Amino acid sequence: MNNKHLALFSLGAALLLVGCSQTSFSTIEYYQFSQPIVAMKRSSDNTHVQLRVNTVQLRGALNNRGIAMVLDNNRVNAANYHLWSESPDLMLTASAHQQLYTQLTNWMVIKGLPVITDVDQQRYYELEYELHHFNGDEKGNANIAGLWRLYYTTPETGRKIKAVNYFNELTPLHDNDYEGLVATLETTWLKVNQQVGDELSKLAL
């Protein structure tokens, strides 16, 4: 198959994927990340620092249950019959927490900002994600783009911002259907968090 035919096939498959969101089906399909949970444990006694992962923020329609497709620069389509099994912000937060907990073995990684009164635990890093893209596109790609911010809080100095990093990951779909889109979004999100973990591991603790 020459390059021209391959390009047309990929584009046609991507358009078929978009069309699926506009066609009536008798059943609704639900999707979620398949990231396995590995049994692990750690305590504050054998970790050096605490990291609190805030709930991921997604812009506009990206946080809908309907899986998003970007049709052009100005239109985003949310599928009617292909839905996330839970709110995307919660799914992405759980995935980020698990990835960072696994990767940062010397850190106590927790979700959210719980009230902790122990003075020894009032020094912590705080990670905040803001996603501008979390979708498929007409060219057969999965796109996750946005930024992450890192804060550091102490009782003496309060909350200070330490870093702001933008990212834009565009990954060809594993398969040109919704299962392929979900799988590719998951691997792309894991890649983003791997990069975040690599940056955090460089900090002098």
Secondary structure, DSSP 8 states (H G I E B T S, - for coil): --HHHHHHHHHHHHHHHHHHTTS--SS-EEE------------GGG-SEEEEE---EE-GGGGSSEEEEEEETTEEEEEEEEEESS-HHHHHHHHHHHHHHHH-TTEEEEES------GGGS-EEEEEEEEEEEEEETTSEEEEEEEEEEEEEETTTEEEEEEEEEEEEEEE-SSSSHHHHHHHHHHHHHHHHHHHHHHHTTS--
